């Protein structure tokens, strides 16, 4: 299992972070993304991308 904490709504755009999440999604591993901000629109973009 891999967990990623996102400290701001802008960090999800970092290519290395997005690549890491995509690698985990494509494998048989489980992952979790933990947004540490409260903007509902930003959270939705994060989990939908």
mmCIF file of the N, C-alpha and C atoms, coordinates in Angstrom:
data_MODEL
# 
_entry.id   MODEL 
# 
loop_
_atom_site.group_PDB 
_atom_site.id 
_atom_site.type_symbol 
_atom_site.label_atom_id 
_atom_site.label_alt_id 
_atom_site.label_comp_id 
_atom_site.label_asym_id 
_atom_site.label_entity_id 
_atom_site.label_seq_id 
_atom_site.pdbx_PDB_ins_code 
_atom_site.Cartn_x 
_atom_site.Cartn_y 
_atom_site.Cartn_z 
_atom_site.occupancy 
_atom_site.B_iso_or_equiv 
_atom_site.pdbx_formal_charge 
_atom_site.auth_seq_id 
_atom_site.auth_comp_id 
_atom_site.auth_asym_id 
_atom_site.auth_atom_id 
_atom_site.pdbx_PDB_model_num 
ATOM 1   N N  . UNK A 1 1  ? 0.849   -1.185 0.000   1.00 0.00 ? 1  UNK A N  1 
ATOM 2   C CA . UNK A 1 1  ? 0.000   0.000  0.000   1.00 0.00 ? 1  UNK A CA 1 
ATOM 3   C C  . UNK A 1 1  ? 0.886   1.237  0.000   1.00 0.00 ? 1  UNK A C  1 
ATOM 4   N N  . UNK A 1 2  ? 0.451   2.212  -0.745  1.00 0.00 ? 2  UNK A N  1 
ATOM 5   C CA . UNK A 1 2  ? 1.168   3.484  -0.803  1.00 0.00 ? 2  UNK A CA 1 
ATOM 6   C C  . UNK A 1 2  ? 0.180   4.588  -0.492  1.00 0.00 ? 2  UNK A C  1 
ATOM 7   N N  . UNK A 1 3  ? 0.576   5.512  0.345   1.00 0.00 ? 3  UNK A N  1 
ATOM 8   C CA . UNK A 1 3  ? -0.252  6.660  0.661   1.00 0.00 ? 3  UNK A CA 1 
ATOM 9   C C  . UNK A 1 3  ? 0.445   7.940  0.243   1.00 0.00 ? 3  UNK A C  1 
ATOM 10  N N  . UNK A 1 4  ? -0.331  8.872  -0.267  1.00 0.00 ? 4  UNK A N  1 
ATOM 11  C CA . UNK A 1 4  ? 0.212   10.156 -0.694  1.00 0.00 ? 4  UNK A CA 1 
ATOM 12  C C  . UNK A 1 4  ? -0.600  11.249 -0.025  1.00 0.00 ? 4  UNK A C  1 
ATOM 13  N N  . UNK A 1 5  ? 0.081   12.169 0.652   1.00 0.00 ? 5  UNK A N  1 
ATOM 14  C CA . UNK A 1 5  ? -0.599  13.319 1.237   1.00 0.00 ? 5  UNK A CA 1 
ATOM 15  C C  . UNK A 1 5  ? -0.348  14.519 0.337   1.00 0.00 ? 5  UNK A C  1 
ATOM 16  N N  . UNK A 1 6  ? -1.429  15.178 -0.033  1.00 0.00 ? 6  UNK A N  1 
ATOM 17  C CA . UNK A 1 6  ? -1.359  16.368 -0.882  1.00 0.00 ? 6  UNK A CA 1 
ATOM 18  C C  . UNK A 1 6  ? -1.575  17.575 0.021   1.00 0.00 ? 6  UNK A C  1 
ATOM 19  N N  . UNK A 1 7  ? -0.557  18.439 0.123   1.00 0.00 ? 7  UNK A N  1 
ATOM 20  C CA . UNK A 1 7  ? -0.623  19.558 1.057   1.00 0.00 ? 7  UNK A CA 1 
ATOM 21  C C  . UNK A 1 7  ? -1.344  20.781 0.515   1.00 0.00 ? 7  UNK A C  1 
ATOM 22  N N  . UNK A 1 8  ? -1.431  20.893 -0.803  1.00 0.00 ? 8  UNK A N  1 
ATOM 23  C CA . UNK A 1 8  ? -2.127  22.047 -1.376  1.00 0.00 ? 8  UNK A CA 1 
ATOM 24  C C  . UNK A 1 8  ? -2.835  21.613 -2.652  1.00 0.00 ? 8  UNK A C  1 
ATOM 25  N N  . UNK A 1 9  ? -3.818  22.378 -3.088  1.00 0.00 ? 9  UNK A N  1 
ATOM 26  C CA . UNK A 1 9  ? -4.545  22.017 -4.302  1.00 0.00 ? 9  UNK A CA 1 
ATOM 27  C C  . UNK A 1 9  ? -3.671  22.024 -5.557  1.00 0.00 ? 9  UNK A C  1 
ATOM 28  N N  . UNK A 1 10 ? -2.484  22.589 -5.479  1.00 0.00 ? 10 UNK A N  1 
ATOM 29  C CA . UNK A 1 10 ? -1.620  22.698 -6.650  1.00 0.00 ? 10 UNK A CA 1 
ATOM 30  C C  . UNK A 1 10 ? -0.628  21.544 -6.762  1.00 0.00 ? 10 UNK A C  1 
ATOM 31  N N  . UNK A 1 11 ? -0.399  20.815 -5.676  1.00 0.00 ? 11 UNK A N  1 
ATOM 32  C CA . UNK A 1 11 ? 0.584   19.733 -5.700  1.00 0.00 ? 11 UNK A CA 1 
ATOM 33  C C  . UNK A 1 11 ? 0.177   18.575 -6.600  1.00 0.00 ? 11 UNK A C  1 
ATOM 34  N N  . UNK A 1 12 ? -1.103  18.361 -6.817  1.00 0.00 ? 12 UNK A N  1 
ATOM 35  C CA . UNK A 1 12 ? -1.525  17.236 -7.644  1.00 0.00 ? 12 UNK A CA 1 
ATOM 36  C C  . UNK A 1 12 ? -1.075  17.402 -9.084  1.00 0.00 ? 12 UNK A C  1 
ATOM 37  N N  . UNK A 1 13 ? -0.696  18.620 -9.474  1.00 0.00 ? 13 UNK A N  1 
ATOM 38  C CA . UNK A 1 13 ? -0.255  18.864 -10.842 1.00 0.00 ? 13 UNK A CA 1 
ATOM 39  C C  . UNK A 1 13 ? 1.222   18.537 -11.054 1.00 0.00 ? 13 UNK A C  1 
ATOM 40  N N  . UNK A 1 14 ? 1.954   18.212 -9.994  1.00 0.00 ? 14 UNK A N  1 
ATOM 41  C CA . UNK A 1 14 ? 3.375   17.883 -10.114 1.00 0.00 ? 14 UNK A CA 1 
ATOM 42  C C  . UNK A 1 14 ? 3.488   16.574 -10.906 1.00 0.00 ? 14 UNK A C  1 
ATOM 43  N N  . UNK A 1 15 ? 4.198   16.594 -12.041 1.00 0.00 ? 15 UNK A N  1 
ATOM 44  C CA . UNK A 1 15 ? 4.261   15.400 -12.898 1.00 0.00 ? 15 UNK A CA 1 
ATOM 45  C C  . UNK A 1 15 ? 4.745   14.139 -12.169 1.00 0.00 ? 15 UNK A C  1 
ATOM 46  N N  . UNK A 1 16 ? 5.745   14.252 -11.324 1.00 0.00 ? 16 UNK A N  1 
ATOM 47  C CA . UNK A 1 16 ? 6.270   13.066 -10.633 1.00 0.00 ? 16 UNK A CA 1 
ATOM 48  C C  . UNK A 1 16 ? 5.216   12.458 -9.712  1.00 0.00 ? 16 UNK A C  1 
ATOM 49  N N  . UNK A 1 17 ? 4.418   13.279 -9.078  1.00 0.00 ? 17 UNK A N  1 
ATOM 50  C CA . UNK A 1 17 ? 3.354   12.781 -8.205  1.00 0.00 ? 17 UNK A CA 1 
ATOM 51  C C  . UNK A 1 17 ? 2.280   12.084 -9.022  1.00 0.00 ? 17 UNK A C  1 
ATOM 52  N N  . UNK A 1 18 ? 1.862   12.708 -10.105 1.00 0.00 ? 18 UNK A N  1 
ATOM 53  C CA . UNK A 1 18 ? 0.838   12.098 -10.963 1.00 0.00 ? 18 UNK A CA 1 
ATOM 54  C C  . UNK A 1 18 ? 1.345   10.785 -11.556 1.00 0.00 ? 18 UNK A C  1 
ATOM 55  N N  . UNK A 1 19 ? 2.613   10.751 -11.964 1.00 0.00 ? 19 UNK A N  1 
ATOM 56  C CA . UNK A 1 19 ? 3.184   9.523  -12.513 1.00 0.00 ? 19 UNK A CA 1 
ATOM 57  C C  . UNK A 1 19 ? 3.203   8.414  -11.465 1.00 0.00 ? 19 UNK A C  1 
ATOM 58  N N  . UNK A 1 20 ? 3.582   8.761  -10.236 1.00 0.00 ? 20 UNK A N  1 
ATOM 59  C CA . UNK A 1 20 ? 3.625   7.762  -9.160  1.00 0.00 ? 20 UNK A CA 1 
ATOM 60  C C  . UNK A 1 20 ? 2.243   7.183  -8.891  1.00 0.00 ? 20 UNK A C  1 
ATOM 61  N N  . UNK A 1 21 ? 1.248   8.032  -8.833  1.00 0.00 ? 21 UNK A N  1 
ATOM 62  C CA . UNK A 1 21 ? -0.118  7.575  -8.590  1.00 0.00 ? 21 UNK A CA 1 
ATOM 63  C C  . UNK A 1 21 ? -0.581  6.680  -9.738  1.00 0.00 ? 21 UNK A C  1 
ATOM 64  N N  . UNK A 1 22 ? -0.266  7.038  -10.967 1.00 0.00 ? 22 UNK A N  1 
ATOM 65  C CA . UNK A 1 22 ? -0.667  6.220  -12.119 1.00 0.00 ? 22 UNK A CA 1 
ATOM 66  C C  . UNK A 1 22 ? 0.009   4.860  -12.111 1.00 0.00 ? 22 UNK A C  1 
ATOM 67  N N  . UNK A 1 23 ? 1.272   4.792  -11.721 1.00 0.00 ? 23 UNK A N  1 
ATOM 68  C CA . UNK A 1 23 ? 1.974   3.508  -11.636 1.00 0.00 ? 23 UNK A CA 1 
ATOM 69  C C  . UNK A 1 23 ? 1.300   2.614  -10.608 1.00 0.00 ? 23 UNK A C  1 
ATOM 70  N N  . UNK A 1 24 ? 0.941   3.171  -9.465  1.00 0.00 ? 24 UNK A N  1 
ATOM 71  C CA . UNK A 1 24 ? 0.265   2.385  -8.425  1.00 0.00 ? 24 UNK A CA 1 
ATOM 72  C C  . UNK A 1 24 ? -1.102  1.921  -8.924  1.00 0.00 ? 24 UNK A C  1 
ATOM 73  N N  . UNK A 1 25 ? -1.848  2.802  -9.586  1.00 0.00 ? 25 UNK A N  1 
ATOM 74  C CA . UNK A 1 25 ? -3.177  2.429  -10.103 1.00 0.00 ? 25 UNK A CA 1 
ATOM 75  C C  . UNK A 1 25 ? -3.090  1.284  -11.108 1.00 0.00 ? 25 UNK A C  1 
ATOM 76  N N  . UNK A 1 26 ? -2.032  1.243  -11.902 1.00 0.00 ? 26 UNK A N  1 
ATOM 77  C CA . UNK A 1 26 ? -1.881  0.211  -12.923 1.00 0.00 ? 26 UNK A CA 1 
ATOM 78  C C  . UNK A 1 26 ? -1.373  -1.110 -12.357 1.00 0.00 ? 26 UNK A C  1 
ATOM 79  N N  . UNK A 1 27 ? -0.882  -1.107 -11.141 1.00 0.00 ? 27 UNK A N  1 
ATOM 80  C CA . UNK A 1 27 ? -0.364  -2.341 -10.536 1.00 0.00 ? 27 UNK A CA 1 
ATOM 81  C C  . UNK A 1 27 ? -1.458  -2.994 -9.684  1.00 0.00 ? 27 UNK A C  1 
ATOM 82  N N  . UNK A 1 28 ? -1.107  -4.073 -9.049  1.00 0.00 ? 28 UNK A N  1 
ATOM 83  C CA . UNK A 1 28 ? -2.053  -4.753 -8.161  1.00 0.00 ? 28 UNK A CA 1 
ATOM 84  C C  . UNK A 1 28 ? -2.009  -4.206 -6.742  1.00 0.00 ? 28 UNK A C  1 
ATOM 85  N N  . UNK A 1 29 ? -1.331  -3.113 -6.537  1.00 0.00 ? 29 UNK A N  1 
ATOM 86  C CA . UNK A 1 29 ? -1.195  -2.512 -5.208  1.00 0.00 ? 29 UNK A CA 1 
ATOM 87  C C  . UNK A 1 29 ? -2.368  -1.585 -4.917  1.00 0.00 ? 29 UNK A C  1 
ATOM 88  N N  . UNK A 1 30 ? -2.568  -1.331 -3.647  1.00 0.00 ? 30 UNK A N  1 
ATOM 89  C CA . UNK A 1 30 ? -3.588  -0.368 -3.233  1.00 0.00 ? 30 UNK A CA 1 
ATOM 90  C C  . UNK A 1 30 ? -2.904  0.951  -2.899  1.00 0.00 ? 30 UNK A C  1 
ATOM 91  N N  . UNK A 1 31 ? -3.635  2.037  -3.088  1.00 0.00 ? 31 UNK A N  1 
ATOM 92  C CA . UNK A 1 31 ? -3.087  3.347  -2.763  1.00 0.00 ? 31 UNK A CA 1 
ATOM 93  C C  . UNK A 1 31 ? -4.187  4.222  -2.184  1.00 0.00 ? 31 UNK A C  1 
ATOM 94  N N  . UNK A 1 32 ? -3.751  5.260  -1.507  1.00 0.00 ? 32 UNK A N  1 
ATOM 95  C CA . UNK A 1 32 ? -4.703  6.243  -1.006  1.00 0.00 ? 32 UNK A CA 1 
ATOM 96  C C  . UNK A 1 32 ? -4.114  7.630  -1.206  1.00 0.00 ? 32 UNK A C  1 
ATOM 97  N N  . UNK A 1 33 ? -4.980  8.562  -1.525  1.00 0.00 ? 33 UNK A N  1 
ATOM 98  C CA . UNK A 1 33 ? -4.588  9.956  -1.685  1.00 0.00 ? 33 UNK A CA 1 
ATOM 99  C C  . UNK A 1 33 ? -5.301  10.727 -0.584  1.00 0.00 ? 33 UNK A C  1 
ATOM 100 N N  . UNK A 1 34 ? -4.527  11.455 0.207   1.00 0.00 ? 34 UNK A N  1 
ATOM 101 C CA . UNK A 1 34 ? -5.084  12.177 1.347   1.00 0.00 ? 34 UNK A CA 1 
ATOM 102 C C  . UNK A 1 34 ? -4.901  13.673 1.100   1.00 0.00 ? 34 UNK A C  1 
ATOM 103 N N  . UNK A 1 35 ? -5.961  14.373 0.696   1.00 0.00 ? 35 UNK A N  1 
ATOM 104 C CA . UNK A 1 35 ? -5.838  15.821 0.506   1.00 0.00 ? 35 UNK A CA 1 
ATOM 105 C C  . UNK A 1 35 ? -5.911  16.538 1.852   1.00 0.00 ? 35 UNK A C  1 
ATOM 106 N N  . UNK A 1 36 ? -4.953  17.404 2.118   1.00 0.00 ? 36 UNK A N  1 
ATOM 107 C CA . UNK A 1 36 ? -4.933  18.156 3.373   1.00 0.00 ? 36 UNK A CA 1 
ATOM 108 C C  . UNK A 1 36 ? -5.369  19.597 3.133   1.00 0.00 ? 36 UNK A C  1 
ATOM 109 N N  . UNK A 1 37 ? -6.465  19.743 2.408   1.00 0.00 ? 37 UNK A N  1 
ATOM 110 C CA . UNK A 1 37 ? -7.079  21.036 2.164   1.00 0.00 ? 37 UNK A CA 1 
ATOM 111 C C  . UNK A 1 37 ? -8.573  20.805 2.025   1.00 0.00 ? 37 UNK A C  1 
ATOM 112 N N  . UNK A 1 38 ? -9.351  21.860 2.131   1.00 0.00 ? 38 UNK A N  1 
ATOM 113 C CA . UNK A 1 38 ? -10.799 21.686 2.246   1.00 0.00 ? 38 UNK A CA 1 
ATOM 114 C C  . UNK A 1 38 ? -11.614 22.213 1.069   1.00 0.00 ? 38 UNK A C  1 
ATOM 115 N N  . UNK A 1 39 ? -10.987 22.661 0.006   1.00 0.00 ? 39 UNK A N  1 
ATOM 116 C CA . UNK A 1 39 ? -11.723 23.189 -1.134  1.00 0.00 ? 39 UNK A CA 1 
ATOM 117 C C  . UNK A 1 39 ? -12.383 22.033 -1.894  1.00 0.00 ? 39 UNK A C  1 
ATOM 118 N N  . UNK A 1 40 ? -13.716 21.901 -1.838  1.00 0.00 ? 40 UNK A N  1 
ATOM 119 C CA . UNK A 1 40 ? -14.393 20.763 -2.474  1.00 0.00 ? 40 UNK A CA 1 
ATOM 120 C C  . UNK A 1 40 ? -14.110 20.621 -3.966  1.00 0.00 ? 40 UNK A C  1 
ATOM 121 N N  . UNK A 1 41 ? -14.006 21.728 -4.693  1.00 0.00 ? 41 UNK A N  1 
ATOM 122 C CA . UNK A 1 41 ? -13.727 21.656 -6.129  1.00 0.00 ? 41 UNK A CA 1 
ATOM 123 C C  . UNK A 1 41 ? -12.330 21.090 -6.388  1.00 0.00 ? 41 UNK A C  1 
ATOM 124 N N  . UNK A 1 42 ? -11.366 21.523 -5.593  1.00 0.00 ? 42 UNK A N  1 
ATOM 125 C CA . UNK A 1 42 ? -10.000 21.012 -5.761  1.00 0.00 ? 42 UNK A CA 1 
ATOM 126 C C  . UNK A 1 42 ? -9.917  19.538 -5.420  1.00 0.00 ? 42 UNK A C  1 
ATOM 127 N N  . UNK A 1 43 ? -10.604 19.121 -4.375  1.00 0.00 ? 43 UNK A N  1 
ATOM 128 C CA . UNK A 1 43 ? -10.622 17.691 -4.009  1.00 0.00 ? 43 UNK A CA 1 
ATOM 129 C C  . UNK A 1 43 ? -11.244 16.876 -5.135  1.00 0.00 ? 43 UNK A C  1 
ATOM 130 N N  . UNK A 1 44 ? -12.327 17.358 -5.711  1.00 0.00 ? 44 UNK A N  1 
ATOM 131 C CA . UNK A 1 44 ? -12.981 16.655 -6.821  1.00 0.00 ? 44 UNK A CA 1 
ATOM 132 C C  . UNK A 1 44 ? -12.047 16.518 -8.024  1.00 0.00 ? 44 UNK A C  1 
ATOM 133 N N  . UNK A 1 45 ? -11.322 17.587 -8.350  1.00 0.00 ? 45 UNK A N  1 
ATOM 134 C CA . UNK A 1 45 ? -10.369 17.509 -9.461  1.00 0.00 ? 45 UNK A CA 1 
ATOM 135 C C  . UNK A 1 45 ? -9.274  16.491 -9.162  1.00 0.00 ? 45 UNK A C  1 
ATOM 136 N N  . UNK A 1 46 ? -8.844  16.447 -7.928  1.00 0.00 ? 46 UNK A N  1 
ATOM 137 C CA . UNK A 1 46 ? -7.784  15.524 -7.532  1.00 0.00 ? 46 UNK A CA 1 
ATOM 138 C C  . UNK A 1 46 ? -8.194  14.071 -7.712  1.00 0.00 ? 46 UNK A C  1 
ATOM 139 N N  . UNK A 1 47 ? -9.375  13.713 -7.252  1.00 0.00 ? 47 UNK A N  1 
ATOM 140 C CA . UNK A 1 47 ? -9.798  12.326 -7.315  1.00 0.00 ? 47 UNK A CA 1 
ATOM 141 C C  . UNK A 1 47 ? -10.357 11.927 -8.684  1.00 0.00 ? 47 UNK A C  1 
ATOM 142 N N  . UNK A 1 48 ? -10.709 12.901 -9.512  1.00 0.00 ? 48 UNK A N  1 
ATOM 143 C CA . UNK A 1 48 ? -11.252 12.616 -10.832 1.00 0.00 ? 48 UNK A CA 1 
ATOM 144 C C  . UNK A 1 48 ? -10.195 12.513 -11.909 1.00 0.00 ? 48 UNK A C  1 
ATOM 145 N N  . UNK A 1 49 ? -9.055  13.103 -11.672 1.00 0.00 ? 49 UNK A N  1 
ATOM 146 C CA . UNK A 1 49 ? -8.020  13.172 -12.711 1.00 0.00 ? 49 UNK A CA 1 
ATOM 147 C C  . UNK A 1 49 ? -7.363  11.845 -12.955 1.00 0.00 ? 49 UNK A C  1 
# 
